[in-house]
């Protein structure tokens, strides 16, 4: 295992390219199962989660070749509609193959998924959606067994689950008749999946949080480029702010990051946009502000740990309400080790800004917790060691290399093994 060793106190300056969206890439890879033949996907980030999804696809019978950020995916000979626990346990997004497998093969057998330890994330919304579409669902020894031919219907999600919306969308493309999905998620990566499906020949319309799908009998392979990752862009915005830096985020799409840009502007960060990216400048002590996570277009829960790190070094008291995941607080104890005045009461985080954070040995326990600890290390005095960076590698492409190019002092080193 590796760790990041960070010497804090250096401002980030320069330009960074924002990678393709992990959360768009994973469902798009799964969606290639819907069409026999070869699809080409560009702007694919080199991440552990993408590797895990590709291993699962190969187990199903897909042939894959990869060159840097380009994938060539041949689904001509899919012959095994099953996803075993050893492949699914690593991440929740692996469950996204269920909808396409039912649509393609009429059946699927997939283990219940794993993922980051940020609280219960049941798959009930997926299963209820499948059942509404006429699919029979059974469970046996930790496996979900689905069989049937989908029929169009109206589905009202009880929560705006991103992965449930994506799974139901993919299955609905082959449903007989029309499907209407109400209270659906509308994050940029969901819309990117819809655009990909429509490019394949699906008939999906999006109207004010509603998806209307007219079922088709066949989809075709396509060549497609994944959108830039607005969560990576948001993380780099906050990293720039905590170091008092000046960074241009090339390829970042401002319209995908409205809530976080408004919040950062409110506390004193200067953010401007142009056609090819976002400029972030910060050379002053920042203020406090309230933050409430919410489904898109609200403030992303996946940026809550990062904004916590920044507000630890802001003047005044900030209150953050985490509405999405009841256990997304793994970063709190680690920030306290660095001298942060931060505490949790239920789903409320209260932060009293301090003058400085001290370098310490801390541990990443999920993707965004890891990003938050790197952030804190960049803004801290002296040396910080972030352990278990494999979590960070699941969601951020070459983060240490990108930070080094911007002037950070960060290295990847082997963790001590007694």
C-alpha positions, 0 to 999 in steps of 0.5 A: 500500500502507498501513502501520500507525503505532503509538505504544506504551505505551497500555493497551487499555480498554473493549469490543470486538465480535468479528467473524464468523469468517473461517475459518467464512465461507469454507467456508459461502460455498462450501457455498451452491453445494450448493443452488439458490436464495438463501441469506442469511448474517449476521455476515460479516466485511468482509475481503480474503479474503472479497472474494476468495471472492466474486469467485470465486463470481461467476465461477462464476455466482453472484449476490451482494449485500452490505450491511455484514455481510450476504450474499445469495447466489443460486446459481440459475444456476451455469454455470461449474464452473471457478476460474482461477489469477488468482482462486485464487492469492490464498488457499488457501481458494478450493480449497473450491469443488471439493467443492461443484462436483463435487456440484452439477455433476459436475465441477470445474476449479480451479487449485492454490491460493495463500495465506500463506507459512507452509510447504507445505500440500499438497492431497493430503488433499483429492484422496485423499478425493475419489478415495475417494468415487469421483471421477476426478482428473487434473491439467493445467498446474496445474489439478485436473480432477475428474469423477464422482458421489460414493459413500459410503465410509470415509475415514481422513485422514492428518492433521487438515486443516481444509480437507480435512475441509470439502471432503470433508464438502461433497462427501459430503452428496450421496454415495450411501450413507453416508460416515465421516470418521476423524481429521477436524478439529474446529475451531469453524469446521468445526463451524459448517460442519456446522451450516450444512450440516445447516440446509440439509438434510444429515444429518451427525453428529459423534461424538468426532472422527468424522463420519458423513454420510448422503447426500441428493439435495437441499439447500435454501437457508437463512438463517444467522449465522456464529459469532464468530472465536475467533482474533480473540478470542484475538488481542485477549486477547493484545493486552490482556495485552501492554498491561496493559489491561482489555477485554471481548470481546463475542460471544467464545465462551469454549468455543472458546478454552479452550487459549489461556485456560488458557495466558494464565491460567498466565502471569498474565492474569486471564480471566473469562467470561459469557454474552455474552463474555470479560473480560480484565484484566492489570496485572502483569508476566507469567511464562514458559510452554511452548506447543505448537501442536496441532489443536483443542482444542489451542493454535492455530497461528494464535495462535503468532506473537501469543503469541510477541510477548507472551512476549518481554515476560514474565519468564523463558524460554519454549519454543514448539513449532510442530507444524503448519507448518514455516515459520511463523516469519516474525515472528521476524526482525521481533521481533528487530529490535525487541529481542526475545531470540528464536531458532528451532531447527528447529520450536522457538522459544526466547524469553528475556523482555526488559524492553522492546521498541523501536519499529522498522519491520517488515514483515507477511508473512502474516496472523498475522505481521502481528497479532504485529507490531501486538501488539509495537508496542502493547507497545513503547516509542515508534513502530513502523511495520508495513508491508504491512498488506494481509496483516492486512486479509485476516484482521482486520476493521477492526483499526486502528479497533477498537484506536483505540476501545480507546485504542491510538494507531494510524493507517493511512498510505500507505507511501512509494513512491520 
